[in-house]
Amino acid sequence: MRTDPVPLDGLNLPTPKQEEWKYTNLARALAPELLNQKPLVREEIFIHKSRGQIGGEVEDILCEGAQGQHQQPRLKIVIEDGAEATVIERHTGSGAYWTNMTTEITVGANAKLHHIRIMEDSAQAVHTNMARVTIGRDAVYDCFSLNLGGALTRHQIHAVLQGPNITCSLNGLNLLAGGQHCDTTILMEHEAPHCVSNQFYRSLLDDTARGVFQGKVHVHRPAQKTDAYQLSNAILLSPGAEMDTKPELEIYADDVKCSHGATTGPLDEGPLFYLRSRGLSAAEARMLLIQAFVDEAIEKIPEEAARDEARGKALAWLTTRLK
């Protein structure tokens, strides 16, 4: 049964006592004036590509928050059968605000959607996004999230692969510092056979930042020949940083290939020593290894201009943090 995403209720927030929120205390992050305030902004953004529509301009969306604002934007994307689209979703703002967003995406049969999210909310902002993606047979949905901002962010994705021969890729890069908290929670539902799904997230955490990755793959009984992969890699640049990972597989089919993995820790001393033995300074060797770690994630972005933009933003962050 299909259920559209609904925004969180500010009067009845989830708590860490709920399993899927065990690492993220939303109520603690929200200022009282935001917690008790009714939404001031209910913006609706609708993107629609008709059957067979290919090419055209990249859809570039900007959502901007302001001090003291509680906004509930709703993004709805419909890509009909055989159509293709690229959507770039940007988030920014100033001061303390709560962007409490819902996203509903429908990708039709034999359609293709590239979806790039660039998160640059203010250092005091809270951003929650409840997203549902429904994908038809022979379709492709490719999403990449670059997270640079926000005091607390949570991107919760429920992707449903309804027909055979679907490819769904959810990738991301989180660059976190100070006391930032970034939570990525995914439920990937394979309902049909011969589908491929990928989850690939990388995180850099400095100071006392905290990252969360919860990725679940649910393979229903009819979904034979499923190929599902999920991986979370995190580098801790500071002893005060923390990464919580919880990859999960729930499989009811008997002819599948599913795997998951997670790594968390400081930079490997072996490659650092090797690069220094070749004449690089400690700072140069460190920067080179971290850039390679970041670039492998950014290469997942299919759109060249967006890929170059993300690389530039990541380099600026690295230059500031590792100078």
Secondary structure by P-SEA (a helix, b strand, c coil): cccccccccccccccccccccccccccccccccccccccccbbbbbbbbcccccccccbbbbbbbccbbbbbbbbbbbbcccccbbbbbbbccccbbbbcbbbbbbbcccbbbbbbbbbbccccbbbbbbbbbbbcccbbbbbbbbbccccbbbbbbbbbbcccbbbbbbbbbbbbccbbbbbbbbbbbbcccbbbbbbbbbbbbccbbbbbbbbbbbbcccccbbbbbbbbbbbbccccbbbbbbbbbbbcccccccccccccccccaaaaaaaaaacccaaaaaaaaaaaaaaaaaaccccaaaaaaaaaaaaaaaaaacc
